[in-house]
Amino acid sequence: MTLEQLRALQAKRFKQLQAILDGADSEKGLTHEESQRYDSIEEEYERDEKQIKRLERASKRNSYMNQETTNPAYENGTSNDNNDDEDSSDIGKRAFWKMARNEALTPEESRALVTTNDSKGGYLVPETFADTIIQKTTEKSYIRDLATVTLSSHTENIPVEGDDGENGWIDEEGTYPESDPTIGNVQLSAWKTGRIVKVTDEALEDSVPAIEGYVAMKFSKSTTKAEEAAFISGDGTKKPKGVLVTAETGLTTATIGISGDEMIDFMASLDEDYEGNAWLMMNKNTRAKLRKLKGSDGQYLWVQGFNGNPDTFDNKPIRINKYMPDIAANTTPIAYGDFSYYHIKDRKVMTLKRLNEKYADTGHVGFRIDKRVDGKLVLPEAVKKLKMPAS
């Protein structure tokens, strides 16, 4: 199969993968059969991607060997043609940002752009740009460094043990007790979040790094807000399921407020298996309330952190997260537990479409861009939440 045929086949397979994702049930995600079909197509996609790179390298070698030795482009063993050093990813990136600036593309660049199967159209963003978005959302995140974060191109099924089973004491040559663990299954899908980023006509005349940096900054900022809110309170419908939605209630306070004794009882509700890696999570308003609480010895339970160490409450580290709710009726303002049991899955599949006419009267061009992500607390008992009463 020729290089051009392989590239055409890759574009077709990408559309098939996108069609499976777009056709998935909005609440349940991919079925078992859809997941198997997705994984099979993806495996073929990755296999042929390697073959494309082999053929591209072979083509470069042949081109070099067919050059006359007197060709000045190869004097001193070097080439003045920078394009000879480009692989498909370099061409694709150049083509993508030329498309974004509405510049004419060469036939090779047009082939390098990968269109989506979305009914609204668009192009797959370069891998380096997707990496930038994921990196920036991580830098501004309140929970990602505590959670388990993976990068995947397919739906993940995470096995979860609901019961570890039990050992028994056995006589010599005695019978071993049978105790099978209960295995559950948590599925991480790929929910879409996106927006339209407006760029002035003048800004589009700037260099590619300037445009790329601006779009990345704007999109990552709004994406972080949407993701962080969902990671805490998302209902799981077309978005991640928040940790507060799944976590077990450790204690409900007697009144709308928190006492020192209630905090100690609440923290004691977490099984010791999860205490070693446990954090307290709350917003800054709740922190202000807790800083005033004292123990039976009259000492403040809150201790200020120094030299980059986090503040602690009763010797447990605290993470301030502005997306945690305030202390109010029926809210859950504090979570405590091992947040590594909250799994976040990013997908590098991001798309962008240039909207030429939508903002033309104001001298802007719109870029519609989206990202896919999911998150779930796979073991509810690993995190406890403190609940306020109704009144």
Sequence and secondary structure as in RCSB ss.txt:
>XXXX:A:sequence
MTLEQLRALQAKRFKQLQAILDGADSEKGLTHEESQRYDSIEEEYERDEKQIKRLERASKRNSYMNQETTNPAYE
NGTSNDNNDDEDSSDIGKRAFWKMARNEALTPEESRALVTTNDSKGGYLVPETFADTIIQKTTEKSYIRDLATVT
LSSHTENIPVEGDDGENGWIDEEGTYPESDPTIGNVQLSAWKTGRIVKVTDEALEDSVPAIEGYVAMKFSKSTTK
AEEAAFISGDGTKKPKGVLVTAETGLTTATIGISGDEMIDFMASLDEDYEGNAWLMMNKNTRAKLRKLKGSDGQY
LWVQGFNGNPDTFDNKPIRINKYMPDIAANTTPIAYGDFSYYHIKDRKVMTLKRLNEKYADTGHVGFRIDKRVDG
KLVLPEAVKKLKMPAS
>XXXX:A:secstr
  HHHHHHHHHHHHHHHHHHHHTSBTTTB  HHHHHHHHHHHHHHHHHHHHHHHHHHHHHHHHHHTS TT GGGG
GG  S GGGG  HHHHHHHHHHHHHTT    HHHHHH  B   TT  EE  HHHHHHHHHHHHHT SSTTTSEEE
E SS EEEEEEEE        TT        EEEEEEE  EEEEEEEEEETTGGGS HHHHHHHHHHHHHHHHHH
HHHHHHHH BSSSS B HHHHSEEEEE SSSS  HHHHHHHHHTS GGGGGG EEEE HHHHHHHTT B TTS B
SEE   TT   EETTEEEEE TTS  S TT   EEEE GGGEEEEEEEEEEEEEESSTTGGGTEEEEEEEEEEEE
EES GGGEEEEE    
